[in-house]
Amino acid sequence: MQGYSSAPAAEGPLARIPDWGIRKIRRHAALIAVGGFLFGFDTGVISGALLFIRTDFALDSFEQGSVVSVLVLGAMVGALASGRLADRLGRRRIFALEGAVFVAGTALAALAPGYGVLIVARLVLGLAVGAASATVPPYLSEISPKEVRGRILTLNQLMITTGILVAYLVNLAFSGSGSWRAMIAVGAVPALVMVVSAVWVLPESPEWLLAHGHRRRARALIAGVSDQETADQVIQRREELRREQEAGDAPEDRTATGWRSLLTDRVRPALVVGLVLAATQQFGGINTIIYYAPTIIERTGLTASNSIVYSIAIGIINLVMTLVAIRLIDSAGRRELLLVSFAVMTVTMALLGLAFVAGWGSVPTLLFMVLYIGGYAAGVGPVFWTLIGEIFPPRARATGSSASTALNWASNFTVSLVFLPIAGVLGQGETFWIFAVISAIGLLFTARFIPETKGRDFAQVDHELQSRFGHRRPAAKKA
């Protein structure tokens, strides 16, 4: 909840939150991040399952690509729709609805009798994945004190990478029998956890409650992890920030709601940052590795089962480096992690392309893939999801996250659908070089336009963001 950011840690509300209160916030955050786990699981599990689905259903290359990419298409739609629904229904209710859709899509996919039903099932799963990816970051941001907001928001990426790794391990466990239905069915367990936790455990976002006039309920929730005095200070500071932000808006901007609010002068710089990061994160090539790791490695001469084993190394480094990012994101900061990450991605993707062009074999290929994943997971991966929960003003946070996430999925869809055909025309190595150029563009954009957000209130973040885009506003007050 952004209201926790009302004062420095040494003497502000966070210092008054007891250890049990912080633990309670973190437990809630872990349950919310189960949405991220399913994001990772349902995008990762298809990499191994596809090796057996393509044989059972006799799929050609386009049909294989469509089984992967239709989830992404559904995710784009789910992300677009979820922002308005989250503002209307609340974060908790939309989270429960997403869990129910995950359950339905998983059951349909596991029981699919043929290609057509499987496509529908993956589309349904995509709706849930996209909605969760758009609503989890704002939900986490709004329950988090600013001093630990980076770590809590990064928990979403940790759960995404955990979901991918678990998917790879599940693929390995069932690879001997070739039971792709069992691989997919495992996803029903975390989906049920989402539904149960949303109905009986998770609180509503205090930020949402305040925005909808439920001041007493918001105060009670904040007091539930601190005390009454802290709750009063938090709400008072939050209301002051809202008045300050409205005073800085143009008169016509104050009445803009929904998608219109994203086009106002105040919000537009944040939207540009969200959209550019969304595109470069995907067009940098990450999901060609996540989705097609076994397929890529198989082309170096390994068998399907061995390819799955080697792909687990990618899942492990993804998880380990995400843990590194969690340790660094509130100390080194978001901006520094992005700069280093884009630089590593540029170099390693260029080398991966060279490995294929020069025919260096499976060992260098796997090495460069692992180094690329490590660079991505330590920066671009988690920081994108962190920033979209921080750079938008409260009144546009859910919608801004929704728009950024929708473009992220649209970019994901494009890359996942055309990767194999383009690689077949240009060559796999040459295709990786295109991804390297895009990562370099992300590096340059970060250096010029992206502000640091660690330990800052929204007003301070907004001031630097507006300045980087050439908009002059009065300096933000320090909390």
N, C-alpha and C positions, 0 to 999 in steps of 0.2 A: 504494500500500500504506500503510495507515494508520500502520504502524510508523515510517515516515520522519518522522512528526511528533513525534519524541521530544524535541526540543530546539529552542531558538531558532535562526534561520538563521545567526546570527553565529558560533555555535560548535557547532552540532548536526550531525547526519549529512548534512543537505543541503549544508552547506559543504564536506563531504568528498567529495561526489559530483562527479567530474570532469565537464568539459563534454561529453565523449563519452558519459558515463553519462546525463546529462540529455537529450542528443540521442537516445540509444537509447530512453529512456522515451517521448519525444515521437513517435518513429517508430512504436513499438508503439501509442501512443494514436491516431495517425492511421489506422492499419489497423483498429483496433477501431471507430473512428468511421465506417468505411465502412457499418456497420450503420445509422447515422444518415442517411447519404447515401441509402440505399435507402428508408428511412422517408420522406424528403422526396420522392424521385423518384417512388415508386409512389403517393403521395398527391397529388402535383402533376401528374403526366402525364395523369391522367384529365380534368383541366379542359379541355385542348385536344382530347384524343382524343374526348371525349364529344360534341363538336360534329359529328363525323363518324360516330361509332358510332350515334347516335340516328337518323341518316338510313339507314344501311346496314341496321340491324335494326328500323327503324320503331318506336322506343321512345316510349311516352307519358311524362308527367312523373313518374309513380310509378316506372316502370322505370328512367328516367334517375337518379332519386334512389337507387334500390336498387343500381345499378352502382357509384355512389360510396360508398354507406354500407355495403355488405356487406363491403368491405375493413375498415372500422372495426369491424364486428361480429366478424370473424375476429381482428382485432388485440386486441380485448377478451379473447377466449378464449386467444389466444397469450400475452398478458401474464399472465393468471391462472395458466396452466400453467408458465410459464418459471421462476418463482421457485424452486419445489421442485426442478425439474430442474437448475437452475443450482447449487443447493446439493448435489445428489446427484452430478451428472456433472462439475461444475467449470465455470468460466467459459469456458475454451478449447473444450471439447467442445460445449457448448451453442451457442457462436458458430459452429462449423463446421456443426452441424446446421441452424441458422437459414439459413446461406448456401445449403445444399443445397435447402431448401424455397423460398427465393427463386428459385433456378434453375428448379425444377419449375413454380412458379406463373407465372413469366414466360413460359415456353415454352407452357404451356397457354393463357394469355390471348392471346398473339400469334397462336396458331393456331385460336382459338375460331371454330366455324362458325356460332354463333348465340347468342342471349341466355342460354340456360340454361348452356351451357358457360362463357361469359364470367363468369357469376355464380359458378360453382364456382371458376374460376381466380382471381377477385378475392378469394374467401374464403380460398384457399390462400395467396395473397400476404399477406392480412391476418394470418394466423397467424404468418408470418415477421416482418412489420412489428411486430406487438405484442410478440412474444418479444424481438426486438432492442431495442425501445424500453425494455423492462423490464430487460434484462441489461447493456446497454452502460454506463449510468451507474454501477452498482456495480463493474463491471469496470474502468472508468476510474478511479474513486475509489480502488480497491485497488492500483493501480500508481503512484499519484501522491503525491509529497511534499506536505505540507500547504501549503507556501509558494507552490506553483504549481498546487495542486489545482483552484482555481477556473478557471484558464485551460484546464487539460486537460479538465475536465468540460464547459466551455463549447464545447470542440471538437466535442462531439456535436451541439449546436445549430447550430454553423457548418456542419457537414456536412449537417444536415437542410435548412438554408436553401440550401446549395449544390445539394443534390439537387433542391429545388423549382425553383431558377433554371435548372439544366440541363434539367429537364423542360420548362420553358417554352420554352427555346431549341430543344430537340428538337421540340416541338410546332410552333414556327415553321418549322423546317427542312422539315418534312413537311406543312405546312398547304397548300401549293400543290397537292400531289398528293392530299391527303386520306388519306394512308396511316397510319391510326391503329395498324395492326399493327406498323409499323416504329417508331412512337413508343414503344410498350410494349416491343418487343424489345430496345431499347437497354439496358434494365435488367439484362439477362443478364450484361453485362460486369462491373459492380461485384459482382454476386452471385458470380461465379466468383472474383473477388479475395478475397472473404470466405472461401471454402472453402480456397483455396490458402494464404492467410496463416495461417489457423487450423491447418492441418495442418503447415506447414513453418516458420513464422516466429514466431508469437506464443507467449509464455510463459503458464503458468497463473498465476492470481492468488496471490501469496504469502500473502495473507490467508486464502484458501480452503485453501491447503496447511497453514498453521498450525492452522486450525480442524479439519482432518482428520488431524492428527498427523504430517504430513510435514515435520517441523522441518528436517531436513537439506536437502531439496529447496528449501524456502523460503529457507534461509540461502544456498544456492548461487545462487539467482536474484537475491537482493539484492546479494550480493557481485559478481555479474556486471555491475552498474552502479555499483559503488563499490569497496569493499575488504572484507577479512575482518573487520577490527575494527568497521567501520561496520555490517556485517551482524549481528554479535553484539550491538551496542548496540540496533539496531532490534528484533531479536527479543526481547531482554530487556525493552525498554520495552513492546513489544506484550503480552507475557505479564503484565507488571505491570498494565497497563490492564485486561486481561481479569479479573484477580483483583480489582481495585478495583471494577469494574462489578458483578461477581457479589456482592461484599460489600455493595453498596448495594441489591441486589434483595431482595424478599421471598422467603422460602424456596420458596413455591409457584411464583414466577416463574422461578426458576433452572432448573427442569425443563421449562418450557413451550417447545415447539418448533413450527416450521411456523406455520400460521395462528393457533394458540393464542397464540403469543408476541406477536402484535400487540395482543392484548386485555389484556395485563398492565399494571399501573399504570405501569411504567417506560417502556413503549413507546407507550402510548395517546396522549400529547400529540404525539409525532412522527407518528403515524398520522393524527390530526386535521388537522395542518398539511398533510401529504401529500395527503389526500383533498380538503380545501377548495381548495388550490391547483390540484389536478388538475381539479376541476369549474369553478372560475372561469376558468382558462386557456381552457377550451373554450366555456363559456357566455358568455364575453366576446365571442364572435363571430369568432374568428380564422379558422376553417376555412370560414366562409361566404365569406370573401375568397379564401382559397387555392384552394378547390375550384371556386367559382363566379365567379371574377373575370371571365373572358371572358363568361359568361352575364349577369352584372350590368351590365358595360359595354355589352354588345350591346343591353340594354334602353334604353340612352340614345340609340340610333339608329345605332350603328356596325355595320359588317359583322363576320362571324365572324373573318375574317383580321385585320382591324384590331383587334378585341378581343384577339386573341392577342398582337399587337404591344404594345398598351398594357399588357397584364398582365405583360409582361416588366419594365416599370418597377417593378412591385410586387415582382417577384423580386429585382431589383437592390437596391432599398432594404432589403429583408429581409436580404440578404447583407451589405450595407455596415454596417447598424446592428448586426448580430450581431458584426461585427469590432470595432465600437465597444464593445460589451458585453465582449468578450474583453479589451480594453485596460483596462476599468474594474472588472471584477468582483473582482480581487484588490487593488484600491486603494480604490475607492469602497465596495465591499462589496455583498453580495447584497441586504440589506434596503433600502438606499437606492435601488438600481436598481428594485426591485419597487415602491416607493412612487411614484417618478416615472413608471414605466411604466403602472401602473394609472390614474394621474391623466390621462396623455395619452390612453390608450385610452378613458376615460370621455368626455372632451371631444370627441375626433375622431369617435367612433361617434355621439354625439348630433348633431354637425354633418353627418355622412353621412346620417343619417336625415332631417334638415332639408332637405338637398339634394334628396332624392327627393320629399319632401312638397311642397316649393316648386317643383320642376321646374327646377332650376338648370342642367341639362345635363351633358354628359360631362366638361368640364374641372374644375369644382368637385368632382364625384363622384370622379374619379381623384385629385385633390389630397388629399381627405380620406381616401381609401383608402390612399394612400401614407403620409400622416402617421400614420394608425392603425398600419399595418404597422411603420413606424419605431419608434413607441412600444412596440409589442409586442416587436419583435426586440431592442431594447436592454435589455429587462428581463424581463418575464413569460415570454417564450419560453425563453431559456436558463436563467434562474434556477430555474425549476421543476425542470428536469432536473438541475441542479447540486445543489439542496437535497435531492432524494430520494436522492442518493448520499452525503449528509453527516449527515442528522438521525437516521437509524436506527442503533441499536447494531449491532455487527458480526454478532451471532447472528441478528438480524432484518433485516439490510440487504437481502438479495435478496428476501425475502418482502414486506417493507415497500415496496420499489420496485415489486414485482409488483402489489400491491394498489393503490397510487397510480396506477400506469400503467394498470391495468385500468379504474379509474373514469375516468381521463382519456379512454380510448378509448370507454367507455360514453357519456360526455358528448358526445364527438365524434360518435358514432353518432347520438345523439338529435338533435343540432343539424343534422347533414348530411342526415338523412332528412326532417326536418320543415320545414327552412328554406323551400324553395320553396312547399310547400302553405300554410304559415302566412303567408308573404309575400303569397300570392295572396288570402288571406282578409282579413288586417289591413292589408296594404299593406307594401311593402318598407321604406319609411322608418320606419313605426311598429315594425316588427320590429327594426330597428337600434336604436331607442330602448330596447327591452327589454335588448339586449346592453349598452348604456351603463349601465343601472341595475346590472346584474350586475358590471360592471367596478368600479363605485363600491363595491359590497359587498366586492370583493376588496381594494380600497384600505383600507377600514376594518379588515378582518380582519388584514391585514399590519401595520398600525400597532399593533394590540393584541397579537397573538400570535406573530409570527414573529421569531426571534432572529437576530442577526448570526452568521455562521459563518466569515467570512474569517479565515485564519491561525490557526484554533483546532483543538485536538484535540477528539475526540468528547466527552470528559468535560466540557470547558468549554462546548461547545454544549449538551450535555444539561442542565447546571446551569441555564443561562439559560432553556432551553425549559421545564423543570419549574417554574421560578419564575414565568414568564409565565402558566402554567396554574394557579398557586396551590399547587403541590406544593413543599414545603420540603425541600431536601436539603443536606447539607454542601457547602460551596464546593469547586469542582473545583480540583485541584492544577494549577499552571501547569507546562507542560512545560519 
